[in-house]
Amino acid sequence: MSPGALHNDSFRGMTVLQRLILSDSPISAVAPGTFDDLIKLKTLRLSRNGIPHLPLALLDRTLLLEQLFLDGNALLTIDPDLFRSLANLQELVLSHNQLASLPSKLFANLGRLKVLDLAGNNLTHLPEGLLGAQTNLQVLLLHSNQLASLDAGLLHSLGALAMPLKHYLLLLAGCQAWAAASAYYGCPSECTCSRASQVECTGARIAVVPTPLPWNAMSLQILNTHITELSEAPFLNTSALVALRIEKNELSSILPGTFRNLGSLRYLSLANNKLQVLPVGLFQGLDNLESLLLSSNQLVQIQPAHFSQFSNLKELQLHGNHLEYIPDGAFDHLVGLTKLNLGKNSLTHLSPRAFQHLGNLQVLRLYENRLADIPMGTFDGLGSLQELALQQNQIGTLSPGLFHNNRNLQRLYLSNNHISQLPPGIFMQLPQLNRLTLFGNNLKELSPGVFGPMHNLRELWLYDNHISTLPDNVFSNLRQLQVLIISRNQISFVSPGAFNGLSELRELSLHTNALQELDGSVFRALANLQNVSLQNNRLRQLPGNLFAHVNGLTTIQLQNNQLENLPRGIFDHLGNLCELQLQDNPWRCDADILPLRNWLLVNRARLGTDAVPLCSSPADVRGQSLVIISVNNSGVTLKCGIGLDDAWSGLAPPEVFAGRRGKETRLRWRGDAGPRGGVRFGSAMAPAGAWLCWASLLFLARPAQPCPVGCDCFVHKVFCSDENLATIPPDVPRDTTDLVFVGAALLEAGPRAFAGSPNLTSLVFLNTQLQRFGPDAFGGLPRLRDLEVTGSAFNLSNDTFASVTSLGQLTLSFDSLDALPEDLFLGLDALESLQLQGNQLQTLPWRIFQPLRHLKSLNLGQNQLAWLPEGLLHPLSGLRSLRLSDNELSQGLPLGIFAHLGNLQELYLNSNALHELPPGLFSGLFRLERLWLQHNALHHLPDTIFSDLSNLTALSLKANELQVLPAGLFTYTPHLRSLSLSYNYLGVFAEGVFANLSSLETLMLSHNRIERLPAGLFRDLRALIQLHLESNNLTALPAGLFHNLSRLELLNLSWNKLSTLPEGLFDSNYNLFNLALHSNPWQCDCHLAWLSRWLRLWNNQLLHSRAFCAGPAHLHGQVFRALREDQLVCPVSGYPGLDSRVAGGGWDNRAAWSRCTYSDAEGTVVLACDEAQCRWLNIQLSPRQGGGFLAMMFNASQEWDLKSSCGSVRVTVSLGARAAGP
């Protein structure tokens, strides 16, 4: 081969070669036949060689070629048939040559072409039909040419490609054709876009990133799709993006460089996907990023190189992955980081250097890992730290000075670890601490030097440890403490001075310990104490002065101890006492009980209705109410003796861990779950925000010619924002294409005011003081496509727009317009978008829209329209979007008002005063996808009102007055994905009302009056993801209500009247992760034991923890999720007709029966119970066969043998009766 040329024998015989790279070689010529033997070649690179010409038949035998790179050469022309044999070509790069024109049939045989790069040439135009065969084209690059316009034929070709085109970029030098191109490429059909530059693409039908994305998009959300891979191509044209959320997808792979064009990005979320590996350099170019969310993926490792360029990053979320270690230096470059979440990973250890450079970090979360030890010095560099979450790890010990350099720490979570002791002084250097959790550890003791002077600490949670004693002054430094929870420990001794210093304490919980006695002065220092919980201990007696110094007590819980009596007058001085729990003690009802009995008689209301203490002895009054006994008087007595066989030997009596923390309920707002907010992107004035953002992102240099005073000029773009600018500048450069006035003091635009800039394509007035446009104000602007006047107050005449027949978009928003001349739009045949929202229009001339035959978008929202002429919209047969929201439409709509809108895709009728919709109103709207009817006064719907809306995907009927839905209302809307019926008066549903909604993903039924739901109501909603039933009157749910909802992720049952749920209710809801149960009167008994197990299995199911027990009385106010399963038991209920109680209650007669069944055969009762019921047997026995009830009345006793799964029990019931006195 001679230097500088390729000959026809250069590759002879290389018939199996598939890839040939000849880039950056001194090749100046290629001979015909050079590649004839390369019959299996797939990739050919001839980049950057300076080749001026390619022979006609050069590529005729490379039939399998898929990639051809000819960029960086000196090609002036290309033979029309050069690519005639390349039917398999997918990528063709011709950029950076010297091409001035292209033959119209050059690409005619490239039907599989996906990427075409023509950038950096000298192209001045593109011939019609050039891209007619490229039905698979995904990327088209045209920037850095000399294109001044695009021929209509080419635009129509691109328009035909809009559906298959997946990734699109069109950059034209000087942006002369930008407006024309962006008019063709708006919002992808799979997405919704707002004027505030926000784009949202959701739904399982999406498998690739929808394109073309709007070039001015600032916020993009891609949620709940089947996208598995991301590449750079979809984001090439989205450099204005500020926020990008790609969440809850099937995403497992992201190619390097995907985000490198998103230099303006501030917020990036890739949470809830399936990512296992992040390519190094993935985030290159994101220098302005402030928030990065990578949570809930499958990441196994991170590297320092991943985050090396993030000097501005403030938030990094990595929780919910599979990370096992943090490499040194991983976060060293994140000097501005304020929030780091590493929770819910598999971290087993931390390097002392892991966080040493994060001096600005305020929140560090390491919860739910496998950390067993924290090295000394790990947190030393975190001087700004305010929250540290270490709960639910395996930490056994804490170094004495672990937190000494964190003096700004406010919240420290150490619960649910294995900590067995706290070193003296461990918390001494935390003066700002206001929240400390230590519950669920192995603490055996607390020393007086553990807690330093933490004047902001209000709550201290120490329950579920192994603490056995409380020494003097152990809490004395916590002088502002209000809540102290030390329940469920092993405390047997409390020193008289244990609570010294706690003068502000409001609630003290000591229940479920091993206390047998208390010193009379133990509460002396607790002057402000309101609630004290002492239940479930072993207290045998109380000192008479125990409550002498706590006059403000409102709640005392003493149930389930060993108390036989109480000192006389122990409660006499407690004038604020409103709740006293004394049940489940072995009260000795002899003469000494009379003072207590008498006090209870006077203060009966303080015991509540279900908390009556019962006598345990003497035998003749056992089981009777302490309040109503008459000591030493004869009367009816009831004796129930139960003999247990060997199967019950060694079985401990049931324990009830009960007690209401009266103050806790009122203080739940101080818990871990704080208010949640979001980030709002955009500006108060959406149009202004979009334009100003665009301006700030322009990379074009200033022109050499002078710029008008009060304006800023960029190539072909002029922005005038001087508030003193009172007239249209006469010296606007002649080649200006975009002219924007923002906040200027302009009062008038005179005749031909802009004629000196005949190339104007866009003219915008934002918040100016314009009052009038003179005759022919827009004369001399033959190319004007976009005219916007927003936030002004001016008058219009019939001829205001007569000279701008080229207009494609006209915006007259928030201009106080109260009327429109009938011929205002005469001649605007090319108009596609008309925005009239935010004015004061009350009526419209019925002929006003007749000239607008090509209109696609009409916005009349936020006016004062009370009625519409029937023929008003008839000329707009091409209309796709119609907004009539926020008007005063009340008398219904004319039946044929929408009859000619067969292409309409979205219709906004929300926020009016519509009382009814006539049948047939939406007839013919076969292409309608989104219908908004919320915030009206609709009280009924015709059953066929939606019968023509077979393509409807979103329907909102929220905030109307609907009481019932016709059974066939949704029969003809099978593609509906979102349905909102909340804030109505719905009470009942026909079982099949949702039967045809197999595609429905979101159903809103909240804030209605629903009392019951048919068992099969949701049977056919197999695609349902979100179901909202909150704020109704539901008292019970059918067992199989949710059985077919296997895709359900969110279920809200809060704010109803539910007391229990049928077992197995959620068994089919495998994807359910958000379950709201709060604000219901939950009966925390054996019927909810299954729910407790289910919640533990699927750990974080509740949206928040405010799900409290309403009953039984001894569990009232307790958090359901905090209860152990052995507390969820059903009590013994008394024999019907007998006023008898047993320890533990009898608050619900249904409780003991729904879990047990029995049969009475030949005098033997066979009883089957579940495990929990074996502890609380409630037996209702019929008379033995042959005896009859009459006989039983006179028998002194009768016996039954009970054979059950709990063992054999002999039941003896003895009855005694005495005749009443005269």
HELIX and SHEET records of a PDB file:
HELIX    1   1 ALA A  152  ALA A  160  1                                   9    
HELIX    2   2 ALA A  173  CYS A  175  5                                   3    
HELIX    3   3 TRP A  178  TYR A  184  1                                   7    
HELIX    4   4 ALA A  233  PHE A  235  5                                   3    
HELIX    5   5 PRO A  304  PHE A  307  5                                   4    
HELIX    6   6 ALA A  591  ILE A  593  5                                   3    
HELIX    7   7 LEU A  594  VAL A  602  1                                   9    
HELIX    8   8 ARG A  604  LEU A  607  5                                   4    
HELIX    9   9 ALA A  619  VAL A  621  5                                   3    
HELIX   10  10 ASP A  646  TRP A  648  5                                   3    
HELIX   11  11 GLY A  662  ARG A  666  1                                   5    
HELIX   12  12 ARG A  668  ARG A  670  5                                   3    
HELIX   13  13 ALA A  686  LEU A  697  1                                  12    
HELIX   14  14 CYS A 1086  LEU A 1088  5                                   3    
HELIX   15  15 ALA A 1089  LEU A 1097  1                                   9    
HELIX   16  16 ALA A 1113  LEU A 1115  5                                   3    
HELIX   17  17 PHE A 1120  ALA A 1122  5                                   3    
HELIX   18  18 GLU A 1125  GLN A 1127  5                                   3    
HELIX   19  19 ALA A 1172  ARG A 1175  5                                   4    
HELIX   20  20 GLY A 1188  PHE A 1194  1                                   7    
SHEET    1   A 2 ALA A   5  LEU A   6  0                                        
SHEET    2   A 2 ALA A  29  VAL A  30  1                                        
SHEET    1   B 6 ARG A  19  ILE A  21  0                                        
SHEET    2   B 6 THR A  43  ARG A  45  1                                        
SHEET    3   B 6 GLN A  67  PHE A  69  1                                        
SHEET    4   B 6 GLU A  91  VAL A  93  1                                        
SHEET    5   B 6 VAL A 115  ASP A 117  1                                        
SHEET    6   B 6 VAL A 139  LEU A 141  1                                        
SHEET    1   C18 CYS A 191  CYS A 193  0                                        
SHEET    2   C18 GLN A 198  THR A 202 -1                                        
SHEET    3   C18 SER A 219  LEU A 223  1                                        
SHEET    4   C18 ALA A 243  GLU A 247  1                                        
SHEET    5   C18 TYR A 267  SER A 269  1                                        
SHEET    6   C18 SER A 291  LEU A 293  1                                        
SHEET    7   C18 GLU A 315  GLN A 317  1                                        
SHEET    8   C18 LYS A 339  ASN A 341  1                                        
SHEET    9   C18 VAL A 363  ARG A 365  1                                        
SHEET   10   C18 GLU A 387  ALA A 389  1                                        
SHEET   11   C18 ARG A 411  TYR A 413  1                                        
SHEET   12   C18 ARG A 435  THR A 437  1                                        
SHEET   13   C18 GLU A 459  TRP A 461  1                                        
SHEET   14   C18 VAL A 483  ILE A 485  1                                        
SHEET   15   C18 GLU A 507  SER A 509  1                                        
SHEET   16   C18 ASN A 531  SER A 533  1                                        
SHEET   17   C18 THR A 555  GLN A 557  1                                        
SHEET   18   C18 GLU A 579  GLN A 581  1                                        
SHEET    1   D 2 GLU A 229  LEU A 230  0                                        
SHEET    2   D 2 SER A 253  ILE A 254  1                                        
SHEET    1   E 2 THR A 469  LEU A 470  0                                        
SHEET    2   E 2 PHE A 493  VAL A 494  1                                        
SHEET    1   F 2 TRP A 587  ARG A 588  0                                        
SHEET    2   F 2 CYS A 615  SER A 617  1                                        
SHEET    1   G 5 LEU A 638  LEU A 644  0                                        
SHEET    2   G 5 GLY A1207  LEU A1215 -1                                        
SHEET    3   G 5 SER A1197  SER A1204 -1                                        
SHEET    4   G 5 THR A1164  ALA A1168  1                                        
SHEET    5   G 5 THR A1157  ALA A1161 -1                                        
SHEET    1   H17 CYS A 711  PHE A 714  0                                        
SHEET    2   H17 LYS A 717  CYS A 720 -1                                        
SHEET    3   H17 ASP A 738  VAL A 742  1                                        
SHEET    4   H17 SER A 762  LEU A 766  1                                        
SHEET    5   H17 ASP A 786  THR A 790  1                                        
SHEET    6   H17 GLN A 809  SER A 813  1                                        
SHEET    7   H17 SER A 833  GLN A 835  1                                        
SHEET    8   H17 SER A 857  ASN A 859  1                                        
SHEET    9   H17 SER A 881  ARG A 883  1                                        
SHEET   10   H17 GLU A 906  TYR A 908  1                                        
SHEET   11   H17 ARG A 930  TRP A 932  1                                        
SHEET   12   H17 ALA A 954  SER A 956  1                                        
SHEET   13   H17 SER A 978  SER A 980  1                                        
SHEET   14   H17 THR A1002  MET A1004  1                                        
SHEET   15   H17 GLN A1026  HIS A1028  1                                        
SHEET   16   H17 LEU A1050  ASN A1052  1                                        
SHEET   17   H17 ASN A1074  ALA A1076  1                                        
SHEET    1   I 2 GLU A 748  ALA A 749  0                                        
SHEET    2   I 2 ARG A 772  PHE A 773  1                                        
SHEET    1   J 2 TRP A1082  GLN A1083  0                                        
SHEET    2   J 2 CYS A1109  GLY A1111  1                                        
END                                                                             
